[in-house]
């Protein structure tokens, strides 16, 4: 009896997740933080020095420890690169949010029909 109650509860949670809106594939990805910018370089160096280590958790742990031990001056290049990436992301998001949604105003047409526009042009010629 208890297992049925649990399964119905799990089903209701699954149905909530299914109703989640789809992601827009055109939406720009969020920029990495300074730590993730650091980890890109650290992973390459770590794999060169330790080619036998294949576990992601070990590399992540070593990277986290190294990041904690860095001074602010040593972190500065990664922070500045992350800020540049964030500025680019903000520009892309502004363009994404302000892009035309389609319809007549997006293509440069006004609310007037084509025939009304043509009529006005002909009147000007006379």
C-alpha positions in Angstrom: 0.0 0.0 0.0 2.8 2.4 0.9 4.6 1.8 -2.4 1.5 2.9 -4.3 1.3 6.1 -2.4 4.9 6.8 -3.2 4.6 6.1 -6.8 1.6 8.4 -7.2 3.6 11.1 -5.5 6.5 10.6 -7.8 4.1 10.7 -10.8 2.8 14.0 -9.8 6.3 15.4 -9.5 7.2 14.1 -12.9 4.1 15.8 -14.4 5.2 19.1 -12.9 8.6 18.8 -14.5 7.1 17.9 -17.9 5.2 21.2 -18.0 8.4 23.2 -17.8 8.8 25.6 -20.7 11.2 24.6 -23.5 14.5 26.5 -23.7 15.1 28.8 -26.6 18.0 27.5 -28.6 18.8 31.1 -29.7 19.2 32.4 -26.2 22.9 33.2 -25.4 24.6 31.0 -22.9 25.6 32.5 -19.6 29.3 33.4 -19.3 31.6 31.4 -17.1 32.6 32.8 -13.7 36.3 33.5 -13.0 36.6 30.1 -11.4 35.4 28.3 -14.5 37.7 30.4 -16.7 40.6 29.3 -14.4 39.4 25.7 -14.6 39.7 25.7 -18.4 43.4 26.3 -18.2 43.9 24.2 -15.0 42.3 21.1 -16.6 44.7 21.3 -19.6 47.8 21.7 -17.3 46.6 19.0 -14.9 46.0 16.5 -17.7 49.5 17.1 -19.1 51.1 16.5 -15.7 48.9 13.6 -14.7 47.8 11.8 -17.9 46.6 8.7 -15.9 44.0 10.6 -13.9 40.7 10.3 -15.7 38.3 11.1 -12.8 36.6 14.4 -13.1 36.1 14.6 -9.4 39.8 14.4 -8.7 40.6 17.1 -11.3 37.8 19.3 -9.9 39.0 18.9 -6.3 42.6 19.7 -7.3 41.4 22.8 -9.2 39.3 24.0 -6.3 42.2 23.6 -3.9 44.5 25.5 -6.2 41.9 28.3 -6.7 41.5 28.7 -2.9 45.3 29.0 -2.5 45.7 31.7 -5.2 46.0 35.3 -4.1 43.8 38.1 -5.5 46.6 39.2 -7.7 47.0 35.7 -9.2 43.2 35.5 -9.7 43.1 38.9 -11.4 43.6 37.7 -15.0 40.8 35.2 -14.7 38.5 37.8 -13.1 39.2 40.3 -15.9 38.6 37.6 -18.6 35.3 36.7 -16.9 34.2 40.3 -16.8 34.9 40.7 -20.5 32.9 37.6 -21.2 30.1 38.9 -19.1 30.1 42.2 -20.9 29.8 40.3 -24.2 27.0 38.3 -22.8 25.1 41.4 -21.7 25.4 42.8 -25.2 24.2 39.6 -26.7 21.3 39.4 -24.2 20.3 43.0 -25.0 20.2 42.2 -28.7 18.3 39.0 -27.9 15.7 40.7 -25.7 15.3 43.6 -28.1 15.1 41.6 -31.3 11.9 41.9 -33.3 9.3 39.3 -32.6 8.0 39.1 -36.1 4.9 40.7 -37.6 4.4 43.7 -39.8 6.4 46.2 -37.6 9.4 43.9 -37.6 9.7 43.9 -41.3 9.5 47.7 -41.5 5.9 47.8 -42.8 3.4 50.0 -41.2 -0.1 49.2 -40.2 -1.4 50.4 -43.5 -2.1 47.8 -46.1 0.0 47.6 -49.3 -2.8 49.0 -51.4 -3.0 52.1 -49.2 0.7 52.7 -49.4 0.6 52.3 -53.2 -2.4 54.7 -53.4 -0.5 57.4 -51.5 2.5 57.0 -53.9 0.3 57.4 -56.9 -1.4 60.5 -55.5 2.0 62.1 -55.0 2.9 61.5 -58.7 -0.2 63.4 -60.0 
